[in-house]
Amino acid sequence: MAGGFTCNCVSGYTGDGVTCSDIDECEDALKCDQVNADCSNVEGGFDCSCKVGYNSSDGGVKCFEVHECDLELD
């Protein structure tokens, strides 16, 4: 398109490039651990947080149970 331009929505948004709206990534069941984490939709993205008693090394995508008795506490 000579002399024209194209608008696009930035990552995390959908639309025609002129009007963009936030995508609710939490609707995708594969974003966070579905059993042991909660997903929070934020503008342009999402946050996963493990439930109490669980921890993660990947931001809540996969949460594992914390065994408090195995922890070496001072």
PDB file of N, H, CA, C and O in Angstrom:
ATOM      1  N   MET A   1       0.857  -1.157   0.000  1.00  0.00           N
ATOM      2  CA  MET A   1       0.000   0.000   0.000  1.00  0.00           C
ATOM      3  C   MET A   1       0.917   1.238   0.000  1.00  0.00           C
ATOM      4  O   MET A   1       1.490   1.594   1.029  1.00  0.00           O
ATOM      5  N   ALA A   2       1.040   1.862  -1.128  1.00  0.00           N
ATOM      6  H   ALA A   2       0.574   1.573  -1.964  1.00  0.00           H
ATOM      7  CA  ALA A   2       1.910   3.036  -1.274  1.00  0.00           C
ATOM      8  C   ALA A   2       1.337   4.223  -0.510  1.00  0.00           C
ATOM      9  O   ALA A   2       0.166   4.571  -0.658  1.00  0.00           O
ATOM     10  N   GLY A   3       2.189   4.839   0.311  1.00  0.00           N
ATOM     11  H   GLY A   3       3.140   4.556   0.431  1.00  0.00           H
ATOM     12  CA  GLY A   3       1.765   6.023   1.052  1.00  0.00           C
ATOM     13  C   GLY A   3       0.808   5.747   2.189  1.00  0.00           C
ATOM     14  O   GLY A   3       0.344   6.681   2.842  1.00  0.00           O
ATOM     15  N   GLY A   4       0.503   4.494   2.441  1.00  0.00           N
ATOM     16  H   GLY A   4       0.880   3.735   1.910  1.00  0.00           H
ATOM     17  CA  GLY A   4      -0.436   4.163   3.507  1.00  0.00           C
ATOM     18  C   GLY A   4       0.273   3.609   4.729  1.00  0.00           C
ATOM     19  O   GLY A   4       1.500   3.635   4.814  1.00  0.00           O
ATOM     20  N   PHE A   5      -0.486   3.125   5.641  1.00  0.00           N
ATOM     21  H   PHE A   5      -1.483   3.104   5.571  1.00  0.00           H
ATOM     22  CA  PHE A   5       0.068   2.542   6.852  1.00  0.00           C
ATOM     23  C   PHE A   5      -0.838   1.423   7.322  1.00  0.00           C
ATOM     24  O   PHE A   5      -2.005   1.337   6.941  1.00  0.00           O
ATOM     25  N   THR A   6      -0.276   0.571   8.156  1.00  0.00           N
ATOM     26  H   THR A   6       0.672   0.641   8.466  1.00  0.00           H
ATOM     27  CA  THR A   6      -1.014  -0.540   8.730  1.00  0.00           C
ATOM     28  C   THR A   6      -0.883  -0.464  10.243  1.00  0.00           C
ATOM     29  O   THR A   6       0.213  -0.272  10.771  1.00  0.00           O
ATOM     30  N   CYS A   7      -1.986  -0.613  10.926  1.00  0.00           N
ATOM     31  H   CYS A   7      -2.876  -0.769  10.498  1.00  0.00           H
ATOM     32  CA  CYS A   7      -1.974  -0.618  12.392  1.00  0.00           C
ATOM     33  C   CYS A   7      -2.130  -2.051  12.885  1.00  0.00           C
ATOM     34  O   CYS A   7      -2.892  -2.838  12.324  1.00  0.00           O
ATOM     35  N   ASN A   8      -1.402  -2.367  13.933  1.00  0.00           N
ATOM     36  H   ASN A   8      -0.783  -1.727  14.389  1.00  0.00           H
ATOM     37  CA  ASN A   8      -1.486  -3.682  14.562  1.00  0.00           C
ATOM     38  C   ASN A   8      -1.584  -3.511  16.070  1.00  0.00           C
ATOM     39  O   ASN A   8      -1.046  -2.562  16.640  1.00  0.00           O
ATOM     40  N   CYS A   9      -2.270  -4.435  16.696  1.00  0.00           N
ATOM     41  H   CYS A   9      -2.707  -5.206  16.233  1.00  0.00           H
ATOM     42  CA  CYS A   9      -2.334  -4.445  18.155  1.00  0.00           C
ATOM     43  C   CYS A   9      -1.039  -5.041  18.694  1.00  0.00           C
ATOM     44  O   CYS A   9      -0.458  -5.939  18.085  1.00  0.00           O
ATOM     45  N   VAL A  10      -0.596  -4.536  19.837  1.00  0.00           N
ATOM     46  H   VAL A  10      -1.068  -3.806  20.332  1.00  0.00           H
ATOM     47  CA  VAL A  10       0.608  -5.070  20.469  1.00  0.00           C
ATOM     48  C   VAL A  10       0.285  -6.422  21.108  1.00  0.00           C
ATOM     49  O   VAL A  10      -0.879  -6.786  21.277  1.00  0.00           O
ATOM     50  N   SER A  11       1.343  -7.154  21.458  1.00  0.00           N
ATOM     51  H   SER A  11       2.288  -6.858  21.321  1.00  0.00           H
ATOM     52  CA  SER A  11       1.197  -8.467  22.067  1.00  0.00           C
ATOM     53  C   SER A  11       0.310  -8.391  23.311  1.00  0.00           C
ATOM     54  O   SER A  11       0.452  -7.483  24.130  1.00  0.00           O
ATOM     55  N   GLY A  12      -0.596  -9.346  23.441  1.00  0.00           N
ATOM     56  H   GLY A  12      -0.711 -10.084  22.775  1.00  0.00           H
ATOM     57  CA  GLY A  12      -1.505  -9.380  24.583  1.00  0.00           C
ATOM     58  C   GLY A  12      -2.842  -8.707  24.313  1.00  0.00           C
ATOM     59  O   GLY A  12      -3.727  -8.697  25.169  1.00  0.00           O
ATOM     60  N   TYR A  13      -2.982  -8.146  23.119  1.00  0.00           N
ATOM     61  H   TYR A  13      -2.264  -8.154  22.424  1.00  0.00           H
ATOM     62  CA  TYR A  13      -4.216  -7.458  22.728  1.00  0.00           C
ATOM     63  C   TYR A  13      -4.689  -8.005  21.393  1.00  0.00           C
ATOM     64  O   TYR A  13      -3.899  -8.545  20.618  1.00  0.00           O
ATOM     65  N   THR A  14      -5.971  -7.866  21.129  1.00  0.00           N
ATOM     66  H   THR A  14      -6.612  -7.427  21.758  1.00  0.00           H
ATOM     67  CA  THR A  14      -6.554  -8.297  19.872  1.00  0.00           C
ATOM     68  C   THR A  14      -7.411  -7.175  19.312  1.00  0.00           C
ATOM     69  O   THR A  14      -7.922  -6.341  20.059  1.00  0.00           O
ATOM     70  N   GLY A  15      -7.564  -7.157  18.012  1.00  0.00           N
ATOM     71  H   GLY A  15      -7.149  -7.835  17.404  1.00  0.00           H
ATOM     72  CA  GLY A  15      -8.392  -6.156  17.367  1.00  0.00           C
ATOM     73  C   GLY A  15      -7.889  -5.844  15.975  1.00  0.00           C
ATOM     74  O   GLY A  15      -7.062  -6.572  15.424  1.00  0.00           O
ATOM     75  N   ASP A  16      -8.392  -4.756  15.405  1.00  0.00           N
ATOM     76  H   ASP A  16      -9.063  -4.165  15.852  1.00  0.00           H
ATOM     77  CA  ASP A  16      -8.051  -4.397  14.034  1.00  0.00           C
ATOM     78  C   ASP A  16      -6.845  -3.466  13.932  1.00  0.00           C
ATOM     79  O   ASP A  16      -6.496  -3.033  12.834  1.00  0.00           O
ATOM     80  N   GLY A  17      -6.209  -3.155  15.048  1.00  0.00           N
ATOM     81  H   GLY A  17      -6.492  -3.507  15.940  1.00  0.00           H
ATOM     82  CA  GLY A  17      -5.063  -2.259  15.040  1.00  0.00           C
ATOM     83  C   GLY A  17      -5.434  -0.827  15.351  1.00  0.00           C
ATOM     84  O   GLY A  17      -4.584  -0.043  15.772  1.00  0.00           O
ATOM     85  N   VAL A  18      -6.672  -0.481  15.151  1.00  0.00           N
ATOM     86  H   VAL A  18      -7.363  -1.118  14.809  1.00  0.00           H
ATOM     87  CA  VAL A  18      -7.172   0.844  15.515  1.00  0.00           C
ATOM     88  C   VAL A  18      -7.851   0.747  16.875  1.00  0.00           C
ATOM     89  O   VAL A  18      -7.630   1.572  17.761  1.00  0.00           O
ATOM     90  N   THR A  19      -8.678  -0.277  17.017  1.00  0.00           N
ATOM     91  H   THR A  19      -8.857  -0.947  16.297  1.00  0.00           H
ATOM     92  CA  THR A  19      -9.334  -0.560  18.286  1.00  0.00           C
ATOM     93  C   THR A  19      -8.805  -1.903  18.778  1.00  0.00           C
ATOM     94  O   THR A  19      -8.999  -2.929  18.127  1.00  0.00           O
ATOM     95  N   CYS A  20      -8.140  -1.891  19.922  1.00  0.00           N
ATOM     96  H   CYS A  20      -7.982  -1.057  20.450  1.00  0.00           H
ATOM     97  CA  CYS A  20      -7.555  -3.108  20.490  1.00  0.00           C
ATOM     98  C   CYS A  20      -8.120  -3.344  21.885  1.00  0.00           C
ATOM     99  O   CYS A  20      -8.389  -2.401  22.629  1.00  0.00           O
ATOM    100  N   SER A  21      -8.294  -4.599  22.223  1.00  0.00           N
ATOM    101  H   SER A  21      -8.076  -5.366  21.619  1.00  0.00           H
ATOM    102  CA  SER A  21      -8.771  -4.936  23.563  1.00  0.00           C
ATOM    103  C   SER A  21      -7.894  -6.046  24.137  1.00  0.00           C
ATOM    104  O   SER A  21      -7.328  -6.860  23.407  1.00  0.00           O
ATOM    105  N   ASP A  22      -7.800  -6.054  25.450  1.00  0.00           N
ATOM    106  H   ASP A  22      -8.259  -5.393  26.043  1.00  0.00           H
ATOM    107  CA  ASP A  22      -6.967  -7.009  26.172  1.00  0.00           C
ATOM    108  C   ASP A  22      -7.474  -8.430  25.951  1.00  0.00           C
ATOM    109  O   ASP A  22      -8.679  -8.678  25.995  1.00  0.00           O
ATOM    110  N   ILE A  23      -6.559  -9.357  25.714  1.00  0.00           N
ATOM    111  H   ILE A  23      -5.580  -9.155  25.678  1.00  0.00           H
ATOM    112  CA  ILE A  23      -6.884 -10.780  25.631  1.00  0.00           C
ATOM    113  C   ILE A  23      -6.845 -11.339  27.050  1.00  0.00           C
ATOM    114  O   ILE A  23      -5.902 -11.074  27.796  1.00  0.00           O
ATOM    115  N   ASP A  24      -7.860 -12.109  27.426  1.00  0.00           N
ATOM    116  H   ASP A  24      -8.626 -12.325  26.820  1.00  0.00           H
ATOM    117  CA  ASP A  24      -7.856 -12.768  28.735  1.00  0.00           C
ATOM    118  C   ASP A  24      -7.120 -14.091  28.599  1.00  0.00           C
ATOM    119  O   ASP A  24      -7.720 -15.118  28.284  1.00  0.00           O
ATOM    120  N   GLU A  25      -5.807 -14.056  28.840  1.00  0.00           N
ATOM    121  H   GLU A  25      -5.320 -13.222  29.095  1.00  0.00           H
ATOM    122  CA  GLU A  25      -4.988 -15.246  28.702  1.00  0.00           C
ATOM    123  C   GLU A  25      -5.382 -16.341  29.678  1.00  0.00           C
ATOM    124  O   GLU A  25      -5.062 -17.508  29.450  1.00  0.00           O
ATOM    125  N   CYS A  26      -6.066 -15.997  30.754  1.00  0.00           N
ATOM    126  H   CYS A  26      -6.326 -15.049  30.939  1.00  0.00           H
ATOM    127  CA  CYS A  26      -6.477 -16.986  31.751  1.00  0.00           C
ATOM    128  C   CYS A  26      -7.557 -17.923  31.210  1.00  0.00           C
ATOM    129  O   CYS A  26      -7.814 -18.976  31.793  1.00  0.00           O
ATOM    130  N   GLU A  27      -8.187 -17.544  30.100  1.00  0.00           N
ATOM    131  H   GLU A  27      -7.978 -16.689  29.626  1.00  0.00           H
ATOM    132  CA  GLU A  27      -9.156 -18.448  29.478  1.00  0.00           C
ATOM    133  C   GLU A  27      -8.463 -19.638  28.828  1.00  0.00           C
ATOM    134  O   GLU A  27      -9.101 -20.658  28.567  1.00  0.00           O
ATOM    135  N   ASP A  28      -7.159 -19.519  28.562  1.00  0.00           N
ATOM    136  H   ASP A  28      -6.641 -18.691  28.774  1.00  0.00           H
ATOM    137  CA  ASP A  28      -6.360 -20.609  28.012  1.00  0.00           C
ATOM    138  C   ASP A  28      -5.943 -21.515  29.168  1.00  0.00           C
ATOM    139  O   ASP A  28      -5.144 -21.113  30.014  1.00  0.00           O
ATOM    140  N   ALA A  29      -6.473 -22.717  29.209  1.00  0.00           N
ATOM    141  H   ALA A  29      -7.122 -23.044  28.522  1.00  0.00           H
ATOM    142  CA  ALA A  29      -6.245 -23.623  30.334  1.00  0.00           C
ATOM    143  C   ALA A  29      -4.787 -24.027  30.496  1.00  0.00           C
ATOM    144  O   ALA A  29      -4.433 -24.603  31.525  1.00  0.00           O
ATOM    145  N   LEU A  30      -3.934 -23.751  29.527  1.00  0.00           N
ATOM    146  H   LEU A  30      -4.221 -23.283  28.691  1.00  0.00           H
ATOM    147  CA  LEU A  30      -2.545 -24.191  29.607  1.00  0.00           C
ATOM    148  C   LEU A  30      -1.603 -23.109  30.119  1.00  0.00           C
ATOM    149  O   LEU A  30      -0.399 -23.351  30.203  1.00  0.00           O
ATOM    150  N   LYS A  31      -2.105 -21.926  30.466  1.00  0.00           N
ATOM    151  H   LYS A  31      -3.083 -21.730  30.398  1.00  0.00           H
ATOM    152  CA  LYS A  31      -1.233 -20.836  30.900  1.00  0.00           C
ATOM    153  C   LYS A  31      -0.659 -21.072  32.293  1.00  0.00           C
ATOM    154  O   LYS A  31       0.534 -20.858  32.504  1.00  0.00           O
ATOM    155  N   CYS A  32      -1.472 -21.506  33.239  1.00  0.00           N
ATOM    156  H   CYS A  32      -2.442 -21.680  33.067  1.00  0.00           H
ATOM    157  CA  CYS A  32      -1.039 -21.718  34.624  1.00  0.00           C
ATOM    158  C   CYS A  32      -1.406 -23.143  35.046  1.00  0.00           C
ATOM    159  O   CYS A  32      -2.267 -23.784  34.443  1.00  0.00           O
ATOM    160  N   ASP A  33      -0.738 -23.617  36.084  1.00  0.00           N
ATOM    161  H   ASP A  33      -0.038 -23.097  36.573  1.00  0.00           H
ATOM    162  CA  ASP A  33      -1.079 -24.899  36.687  1.00  0.00           C
ATOM    163  C   ASP A  33      -2.552 -24.843  37.085  1.00  0.00           C
ATOM    164  O   ASP A  33      -2.925 -24.063  37.962  1.00  0.00           O
ATOM    165  N   GLN A  34      -3.382 -25.652  36.456  1.00  0.00           N
ATOM    166  H   GLN A  34      -3.078 -26.285  35.744  1.00  0.00           H
ATOM    167  CA  GLN A  34      -4.829 -25.569  36.638  1.00  0.00           C
ATOM    168  C   GLN A  34      -5.310 -26.071  37.983  1.00  0.00           C
ATOM    169  O   GLN A  34      -6.420 -25.738  38.399  1.00  0.00           O
ATOM    170  N   VAL A  35      -4.507 -26.865  38.675  1.00  0.00           N
ATOM    171  H   VAL A  35      -3.606 -27.136  38.337  1.00  0.00           H
ATOM    172  CA  VAL A  35      -4.927 -27.419  39.953  1.00  0.00           C
ATOM    173  C   VAL A  35      -4.359 -26.620  41.116  1.00  0.00           C
ATOM    174  O   VAL A  35      -5.067 -26.341  42.084  1.00  0.00           O
ATOM    175  N   ASN A  36      -3.079 -26.249  41.026  1.00  0.00           N
ATOM    176  H   ASN A  36      -2.505 -26.476  40.240  1.00  0.00           H
ATOM    177  CA  ASN A  36      -2.381 -25.690  42.182  1.00  0.00           C
ATOM    178  C   ASN A  36      -2.008 -24.218  42.044  1.00  0.00           C
ATOM    179  O   ASN A  36      -1.224 -23.707  42.843  1.00  0.00           O
ATOM    180  N   ALA A  37      -2.556 -23.525  41.041  1.00  0.00           N
ATOM    181  H   ALA A  37      -3.193 -23.940  40.392  1.00  0.00           H
ATOM    182  CA  ALA A  37      -2.237 -22.109  40.851  1.00  0.00           C
ATOM    183  C   ALA A  37      -3.485 -21.325  40.469  1.00  0.00           C
ATOM    184  O   ALA A  37      -4.475 -21.883  39.996  1.00  0.00           O
ATOM    185  N   ASP A  38      -3.411 -20.035  40.685  1.00  0.00           N
ATOM    186  H   ASP A  38      -2.607 -19.582  41.069  1.00  0.00           H
ATOM    187  CA  ASP A  38      -4.469 -19.121  40.265  1.00  0.00           C
ATOM    188  C   ASP A  38      -3.906 -18.228  39.165  1.00  0.00           C
ATOM    189  O   ASP A  38      -2.753 -17.801  39.228  1.00  0.00           O
ATOM    190  N   CYS A  39      -4.725 -17.954  38.163  1.00  0.00           N
ATOM    191  H   CYS A  39      -5.661 -18.302  38.112  1.00  0.00           H
ATOM    192  CA  CYS A  39      -4.337 -17.082  37.062  1.00  0.00           C
ATOM    193  C   CYS A  39      -5.046 -15.745  37.224  1.00  0.00           C
ATOM    194  O   CYS A  39      -6.245 -15.688  37.497  1.00  0.00           O
ATOM    195  N   SER A  40      -4.284 -14.673  37.051  1.00  0.00           N
ATOM    196  H   SER A  40      -3.310 -14.719  36.830  1.00  0.00           H
ATOM    197  CA  SER A  40      -4.852 -13.326  37.103  1.00  0.00           C
ATOM    198  C   SER A  40      -4.571 -12.632  35.778  1.00  0.00           C
ATOM    199  O   SER A  40      -3.416 -12.488  35.377  1.00  0.00           O
ATOM    200  N   ASN A  41      -5.626 -12.205  35.102  1.00  0.00           N
ATOM    201  H   ASN A  41      -6.565 -12.321  35.427  1.00  0.00           H
ATOM    202  CA  ASN A  41      -5.453 -11.464  33.863  1.00  0.00           C
ATOM    203  C   ASN A  41      -5.039 -10.038  34.205  1.00  0.00           C
ATOM    204  O   ASN A  41      -5.661  -9.389  35.047  1.00  0.00           O
ATOM    205  N   VAL A  42      -3.984  -9.553  33.548  1.00  0.00           N
ATOM    206  H   VAL A  42      -3.479 -10.080  32.864  1.00  0.00           H
ATOM    207  CA  VAL A  42      -3.533  -8.166  33.710  1.00  0.00           C
ATOM    208  C   VAL A  42      -3.459  -7.551  32.317  1.00  0.00           C
ATOM    209  O   VAL A  42      -3.409  -8.274  31.322  1.00  0.00           O
ATOM    210  N   GLU A  43      -3.452  -6.238  32.239  1.00  0.00           N
ATOM    211  H   GLU A  43      -3.493  -5.650  33.047  1.00  0.00           H
ATOM    212  CA  GLU A  43      -3.400  -5.561  30.943  1.00  0.00           C
ATOM    213  C   GLU A  43      -2.218  -6.068  30.123  1.00  0.00           C
ATOM    214  O   GLU A  43      -1.065  -5.904  30.521  1.00  0.00           O
ATOM    215  N   GLY A  44      -2.506  -6.680  28.985  1.00  0.00           N
ATOM    216  H   GLY A  44      -3.443  -6.813  28.662  1.00  0.00           H
ATOM    217  CA  GLY A  44      -1.463  -7.140  28.080  1.00  0.00           C
ATOM    218  C   GLY A  44      -0.789  -8.430  28.470  1.00  0.00           C
ATOM    219  O   GLY A  44       0.188  -8.822  27.831  1.00  0.00           O
ATOM    220  N   GLY A  45      -1.271  -9.108  29.496  1.00  0.00           N
ATOM    221  H   GLY A  45      -2.065  -8.790  30.015  1.00  0.00           H
ATOM    222  CA  GLY A  45      -0.633 -10.351  29.909  1.00  0.00           C
ATOM    223  C   GLY A  45      -1.401 -11.056  31.001  1.00  0.00           C
ATOM    224  O   GLY A  45      -2.616 -10.901  31.132  1.00  0.00           O
ATOM    225  N   PHE A  46      -0.668 -11.843  31.791  1.00  0.00           N
ATOM    226  H   PHE A  46       0.318 -11.970  31.685  1.00  0.00           H
ATOM    227  CA  PHE A  46      -1.281 -12.609  32.871  1.00  0.00           C
ATOM    228  C   PHE A  46      -0.218 -12.924  33.914  1.00  0.00           C
ATOM    229  O   PHE A  46       0.979 -12.879  33.629  1.00  0.00           O
ATOM    230  N   ASP A  47      -0.663 -13.241  35.118  1.00  0.00           N
ATOM    231  H   ASP A  47      -1.635 -13.277  35.349  1.00  0.00           H
ATOM    232  CA  ASP A  47       0.217 -13.658  36.204  1.00  0.00           C
ATOM    233  C   ASP A  47      -0.315 -14.955  36.786  1.00  0.00           C
ATOM    234  O   ASP A  47      -1.517 -15.097  37.010  1.00  0.00           O
ATOM    235  N   CYS A  48       0.576 -15.894  37.029  1.00  0.00           N
ATOM    236  H   CYS A  48       1.552 -15.779  36.847  1.00  0.00           H
ATOM    237  CA  CYS A  48       0.230 -17.132  37.718  1.00  0.00           C
ATOM    238  C   CYS A  48       0.794 -17.054  39.132  1.00  0.00           C
ATOM    239  O   CYS A  48       1.914 -16.585  39.329  1.00  0.00           O
ATOM    240  N   SER A  49       0.036 -17.505  40.101  1.00  0.00           N
ATOM    241  H   SER A  49      -0.874 -17.887  39.941  1.00  0.00           H
ATOM    242  CA  SER A  49       0.549 -17.570  41.471  1.00  0.00           C
ATOM    243  C   SER A  49       0.115 -18.900  42.085  1.00  0.00           C
ATOM    244  O   SER A  49      -1.057 -19.274  42.059  1.00  0.00           O
ATOM    245  N   CYS A  50       1.099 -19.592  42.632  1.00  0.00           N
ATOM    246  H   CYS A  50       2.051 -19.289  42.653  1.00  0.00           H
ATOM    247  CA  CYS A  50       0.824 -20.892  43.252  1.00  0.00           C
ATOM    248  C   CYS A  50      -0.013 -20.697  44.511  1.00  0.00           C
ATOM    249  O   CYS A  50       0.133 -19.705  45.225  1.00  0.00           O
ATOM    250  N   LYS A  51      -0.875 -21.645  44.763  1.00  0.00           N
ATOM    251  H   LYS A  51      -0.993 -22.451  44.183  1.00  0.00           H
ATOM    252  CA  LYS A  51      -1.698 -21.610  45.968  1.00  0.00           C
ATOM    253  C   LYS A  51      -0.832 -21.871  47.198  1.00  0.00           C
ATOM    254  O   LYS A  51       0.294 -22.355  47.083  1.00  0.00           O
ATOM    255  N   VAL A  52      -1.360 -21.548  48.360  1.00  0.00           N
ATOM    256  H   VAL A  52      -2.275 -21.154  48.453  1.00  0.00           H
ATOM    257  CA  VAL A  52      -0.647 -21.744  49.624  1.00  0.00           C
ATOM    258  C   VAL A  52      -0.238 -23.200  49.754  1.00  0.00           C
ATOM    259  O   VAL A  52      -1.041 -24.106  49.531  1.00  0.00           O
ATOM    260  N   GLY A  53       1.025 -23.415  50.119  1.00  0.00           N
ATOM    261  H   GLY A  53       1.677 -22.679  50.301  1.00  0.00           H
ATOM    262  CA  GLY A  53       1.559 -24.762  50.265  1.00  0.00           C
ATOM    263  C   GLY A  53       2.233 -25.285  49.010  1.00  0.00           C
ATOM    264  O   GLY A  53       2.732 -26.410  48.984  1.00  0.00           O
ATOM    265  N   TYR A  54       2.245 -24.454  47.958  1.00  0.00           N
ATOM    266  H   TYR A  54       1.840 -23.540  47.979  1.00  0.00           H
ATOM    267  CA  TYR A  54       2.860 -24.836  46.691  1.00  0.00           C
ATOM    268  C   TYR A  54       3.858 -23.765  46.282  1.00  0.00           C
ATOM    269  O   TYR A  54       3.745 -22.608  46.686  1.00  0.00           O
ATOM    270  N   ASN A  55       4.840 -24.162  45.472  1.00  0.00           N
ATOM    271  H   ASN A  55       4.932 -25.102  45.143  1.00  0.00           H
ATOM    272  CA  ASN A  55       5.866 -23.244  45.007  1.00  0.00           C
ATOM    273  C   ASN A  55       6.151 -23.544  43.541  1.00  0.00           C
ATOM    274  O   ASN A  55       5.701 -24.557  43.005  1.00  0.00           O
ATOM    275  N   SER A  56       6.898 -22.659  42.903  1.00  0.00           N
ATOM    276  H   SER A  56       7.263 -21.836  43.338  1.00  0.00           H
ATOM    277  CA  SER A  56       7.180 -22.811  41.489  1.00  0.00           C
ATOM    278  C   SER A  56       8.522 -22.184  41.159  1.00  0.00           C
ATOM    279  O   SER A  56       8.936 -21.214  41.794  1.00  0.00           O
ATOM    280  N   SER A  57       9.195 -22.739  40.167  1.00  0.00           N
ATOM    281  H   SER A  57       8.858 -23.527  39.651  1.00  0.00           H
ATOM    282  CA  SER A  57      10.428 -22.128  39.672  1.00  0.00           C
ATOM    283  C   SER A  57      10.205 -21.498  38.305  1.00  0.00           C
ATOM    284  O   SER A  57      11.135 -20.958  37.706  1.00  0.00           O
ATOM    285  N   ASP A  58       8.967 -21.568  37.811  1.00  0.00           N
ATOM    286  H   ASP A  58       8.212 -22.006  38.299  1.00  0.00           H
ATOM    287  CA  ASP A  58       8.671 -21.033  36.484  1.00  0.00           C
ATOM    288  C   ASP A  58       7.490 -20.061  36.491  1.00  0.00           C
ATOM    289  O   ASP A  58       6.767 -19.952  35.501  1.00  0.00           O
ATOM    290  N   GLY A  59       7.299 -19.367  37.591  1.00  0.00           N
ATOM    291  H   GLY A  59       7.887 -19.455  38.396  1.00  0.00           H
ATOM    292  CA  GLY A  59       6.247 -18.356  37.650  1.00  0.00           C
ATOM    293  C   GLY A  59       4.836 -18.883  37.789  1.00  0.00           C
ATOM    294  O   GLY A  59       3.884 -18.170  37.471  1.00  0.00           O
ATOM    295  N   GLY A  60       4.672 -20.096  38.249  1.00  0.00           N
ATOM    296  H   GLY A  60       5.445 -20.675  38.507  1.00  0.00           H
ATOM    297  CA  GLY A  60       3.334 -20.638  38.481  1.00  0.00           C
ATOM    298  C   GLY A  60       2.770 -21.446  37.334  1.00  0.00           C
ATOM    299  O   GLY A  60       1.624 -21.892  37.396  1.00  0.00           O
ATOM    300  N   VAL A  61       3.562 -21.645  36.277  1.00  0.00           N
ATOM    301  H   VAL A  61       4.493 -21.283  36.227  1.00  0.00           H
ATOM    302  CA  VAL A  61       3.079 -22.476  35.174  1.00  0.00           C
ATOM    303  C   VAL A  61       2.947 -23.921  35.649  1.00  0.00           C
ATOM    304  O   VAL A  61       2.006 -24.620  35.275  1.00  0.00           O
ATOM    305  N   LYS A  62       3.885 -24.357  36.465  1.00  0.00           N
ATOM    306  H   LYS A  62       4.650 -23.789  36.768  1.00  0.00           H
ATOM    307  CA  LYS A  62       3.828 -25.680  37.092  1.00  0.00           C
ATOM    308  C   LYS A  62       4.186 -25.501  38.557  1.00  0.00           C
ATOM    309  O   LYS A  62       5.291 -25.057  38.871  1.00  0.00           O
ATOM    310  N   CYS A  63       3.272 -25.840  39.458  1.00  0.00           N
ATOM    311  H   CYS A  63       2.375 -26.201  39.203  1.00  0.00           H
ATOM    312  CA  CYS A  63       3.495 -25.688  40.898  1.00  0.00           C
ATOM    313  C   CYS A  63       3.710 -27.060  41.526  1.00  0.00           C
ATOM    314  O   CYS A  63       3.108 -28.053  41.117  1.00  0.00           O
ATOM    315  N   PHE A  64       4.580 -27.091  42.525  1.00  0.00           N
ATOM    316  H   PHE A  64       5.069 -26.285  42.857  1.00  0.00           H
ATOM    317  CA  PHE A  64       4.844 -28.341  43.230  1.00  0.00           C
ATOM    318  C   PHE A  64       4.606 -28.118  44.715  1.00  0.00           C
ATOM    319  O   PHE A  64       4.748 -27.008  45.228  1.00  0.00           O
ATOM    320  N   GLU A  65       4.240 -29.200  45.394  1.00  0.00           N
ATOM    321  H   GLU A  65       4.124 -30.102  44.978  1.00  0.00           H
ATOM    322  CA  GLU A  65       3.933 -29.116  46.815  1.00  0.00           C
ATOM    323  C   GLU A  65       5.203 -28.874  47.615  1.00  0.00           C
ATOM    324  O   GLU A  65       6.235 -29.499  47.366  1.00  0.00           O
ATOM    325  N   VAL A  66       5.121 -27.965  48.576  1.00  0.00           N
ATOM    326  H   VAL A  66       4.283 -27.457  48.778  1.00  0.00           H
ATOM    327  CA  VAL A  66       6.232 -27.685  49.478  1.00  0.00           C
ATOM    328  C   VAL A  66       6.068 -28.614  50.683  1.00  0.00           C
ATOM    329  O   VAL A  66       5.019 -28.630  51.326  1.00  0.00           O
ATOM    330  N   HIS A  67       7.107 -29.378  50.978  1.00  0.00           N
ATOM    331  H   HIS A  67       7.959 -29.365  50.456  1.00  0.00           H
ATOM    332  CA  HIS A  67       7.091 -30.267  52.138  1.00  0.00           C
ATOM    333  C   HIS A  67       7.832 -29.548  53.257  1.00  0.00           C
ATOM    334  O   HIS A  67       9.059 -29.604  53.340  1.00  0.00           O
ATOM    335  N   GLU A  68       7.079 -28.879  54.111  1.00  0.00           N
ATOM    336  H   GLU A  68       6.083 -28.834  54.044  1.00  0.00           H
ATOM    337  CA  GLU A  68       7.656 -28.055  55.165  1.00  0.00           C
ATOM    338  C   GLU A  68       8.590 -28.844  56.085  1.00  0.00           C
ATOM    339  O   GLU A  68       9.562 -28.285  56.594  1.00  0.00           O
ATOM    340  N   CYS A  69       8.317 -30.117  56.306  1.00  0.00           N
ATOM    341  H   CYS A  69       7.527 -30.571  55.893  1.00  0.00           H
ATOM    342  CA  CYS A  69       9.160 -30.914  57.191  1.00  0.00           C
ATOM    343  C   CYS A  69      10.554 -31.131  56.599  1.00  0.00           C
ATOM    344  O   CYS A  69      11.504 -31.389  57.338  1.00  0.00           O
ATOM    345  N   ASP A  70      10.684 -31.029  55.291  1.00  0.00           N
ATOM    346  H   ASP A  70       9.912 -30.819  54.690  1.00  0.00           H
ATOM    347  CA  ASP A  70      11.972 -31.224  54.625  1.00  0.00           C
ATOM    348  C   ASP A  70      12.803 -29.940  54.551  1.00  0.00           C
ATOM    349  O   ASP A  70      13.978 -29.977  54.184  1.00  0.00           O
ATOM    350  N   LEU A  71      12.191 -28.807  54.902  1.00  0.00           N
ATOM    351  H   LEU A  71      11.237 -28.777  55.201  1.00  0.00           H
ATOM    352  CA  LEU A  71      12.901 -27.540  54.819  1.00  0.00           C
ATOM    353  C   LEU A  71      13.869 -27.409  55.987  1.00  0.00           C
ATOM    354  O   LEU A  71      13.548 -27.760  57.122  1.00  0.00           O
ATOM    355  N   GLU A  72      15.050 -26.901  55.689  1.00  0.00           N
ATOM    356  H   GLU A  72      15.310 -26.615  54.767  1.00  0.00           H
ATOM    357  CA  GLU A  72      16.029 -26.643  56.744  1.00  0.00           C
ATOM    358  C   GLU A  72      15.870 -25.201  57.204  1.00  0.00           C
ATOM    359  O   GLU A  72      16.400 -24.278  56.585  1.00  0.00           O
ATOM    360  N   LEU A  73      15.143 -25.021  58.284  1.00  0.00           N
ATOM    361  H   LEU A  73      14.713 -25.772  58.786  1.00  0.00           H
ATOM    362  CA  LEU A  73      14.890 -23.683  58.810  1.00  0.00           C
ATOM    363  C   LEU A  73      15.792 -23.426  60.005  1.00  0.00           C
ATOM    364  O   LEU A  73      16.053 -24.333  60.796  1.00  0.00           O
ATOM    365  N   ASP A  74      16.270 -22.194  60.142  1.00  0.00           N
ATOM    366  H   ASP A  74      16.058 -21.458  59.500  1.00  0.00           H
ATOM    367  CA  ASP A  74      17.121 -21.842  61.282  1.00  0.00           C
ATOM    368  C   ASP A  74      16.309 -21.691  62.541  1.00  0.00           C
ATOM    369  O   ASP A  74      16.861 -21.396  63.601  1.00  0.00           O
TER     370      ASP A  74
END
